């Protein structure tokens, strides 16, 4: 798999894109917390960055199947790089402000909502169904490595040099990703009939699949639940670092770096899981593990313990992501893979609910109690899905 030149390019570009994504999350959340002194506004900002997943998920999946994925990837990356560059120039000339940060997080979120289904379905184009779990595991691994560099680098630059230089670094990461994606060569696998569909027909077929494929629907709903009560944990990190761990912006970047290490390990494990059986059981185990890890993080009082707990959180989170992505692609016909990943992006659109929910809970009772509550919800949900939804359990 790693000897395939196009997969090498896809993995390298994904790593650079992830560095820019994670770096932006660290810088933007840090700035919002510094400007407002409120975790609630951090939650609002992260909610706005994920709201486009809900708004753009369906057309993004349809576009991934309708257009040439090999050409769409660099076009999306170009738009992200230009946006980041504009933000860097603005923050160099003017001071950071809450409205500008919120607007940028929403705009970049729209572009990333387009990026996900194209990148994930293109992995199938390059390597095929037999290696899909391994391919997505490898992309997750390289992506987490990029997130590690982006989180630590952007957090450190923002702390010592300010927002403008930090966004300039993020621009550089996306510009490099653009260069790599421009050299992709594999043509997307697509049924001939699908290539002749209009976008309206494409969307109608998408809606019909969601109505008639119960496995896809159940996986989408479960992924939404994980997004609300699991991935929203990043909202609590600025206050956890500041109030419970006694850290600063650099400590926040280190914690996000530990998150990337845990995800990297999960990607490495799944990359070697060619021919994995019982994906459903593995997925539900990762969901319950996610909840246990959040409970552990809620009681940490030192940075080192928080790093270990965050790595455990990220291991479970990355595993659940890779497994559900592969299951969603494999439960639909070949020509619907992009739209299946659009359904996954749609599930990510539930993220704003989780970020606002956790932001409000943390604001009322503190970061520790908020993380504990969400962890208990995930453990309970995983147990209920395992007991009551055999189509997911036995996938």
Steps between C-alpha positions, in 0.01 A plus 500: 500500500770749599692424179216641289622844377154656495420375849831647617390836357152468649646417843755785486240753390258379768769541765570859394129581482454354849785715633318809378166378635624415850718811519199716420293327771770571759561864399134592455385339827790659688424846358129468575570402859752784544267759347185397688621307806212260435493134396151563364645711216757232427207261461320745271809536280553126470128456436522747209798311358296177496160646404594489127522121528124501553435760231748376237519126575240386247617711201864428592439125477310540173781714356759240601319245282407737216831680436858380459627450856860526378433859389269598785760439774752764383222752425366473856852521642568814297190666645606410857855633446371829356258544792769430760738740327239774507442444872876517568527835321193635681630402845841647419338832410227499765446334837299180529129536569224259590274570196788451255607177667145361493455594133830339401424180692168470316652573156785253540252246639306518172814416302593213731148359469570472126846354556408199717281292263730566204815391685347194667331364188816565295684258733269228364579614145870449561497169693155341468258341748728222625746747648249769601528462879880494473498800266275706728709391799815621324338832408392539862853422618667750267228752573558471874873548447415821314266602780779448753731735312222749431372508859837542670639732232198728472446516878864592559509762221173657618623516860836662416441694176127559466207406278635635168816286493302197621255529208793555263635162609161342438497656152836341424372156603200524266715635215725194528194272505379671181833428328479131597137458390577654161713193424228238553461271198245225575164559332190452721320168468150579388224307324437634150134572576593705801727717290200590277274600791405860554555640849123491557487128415807448714329660800177304441692174503672616818165566671367162383803322646448670836134390497566137407835414662438448876865416571619832355234688698584328830872557451433867423289542815758324717780713355291810577465394863877446528557841346272671752623338819850392398684729261361810670748440785743748339265779612591430862877488448582874532326523839634162610854616424455845655297418812573137586854448365638852548637518144510750213474505120807283459352244741181498294706433187682215677168348604379512141832346403436209738161466335675464166737234636207287616334533162829414327525175696140409414567566132812283510308212659215522249739543206620146572145365538462368144205259490366622836194304611233609744530867415176567686628358828826692461305820432283462808805419715661823380181693583492366859876557532445860390263553793735336751787720377295818546419395856872449563583841353241667723690407818854589385683763705843505330603564141670160469191309609283715274732421208459125560123529533476719189706247304253229611209722397658554158578129451132416553381795292725421202406131513129580499546740207695257279268209574178689436642656180591158363166346603306783334692465173468122496123495567418687176552436128832589337371820338354631828821508704541877482142547612552252785784723619265793455270327751798475737565872455129555569551313828784739580243776462363397839824635647367852567241354737775330698731802511223732618372238747842439652586870496184576697555212746864597557398861551249391765679222689859488370707303249537191718125452550427564132751238382371252759141546383584450133714196579214334687262570210740335251550190714124462539434561130762246393349234725148572370603488132686172563189349659225645280644559150625164363550637145778724631638247750528219245627702201 
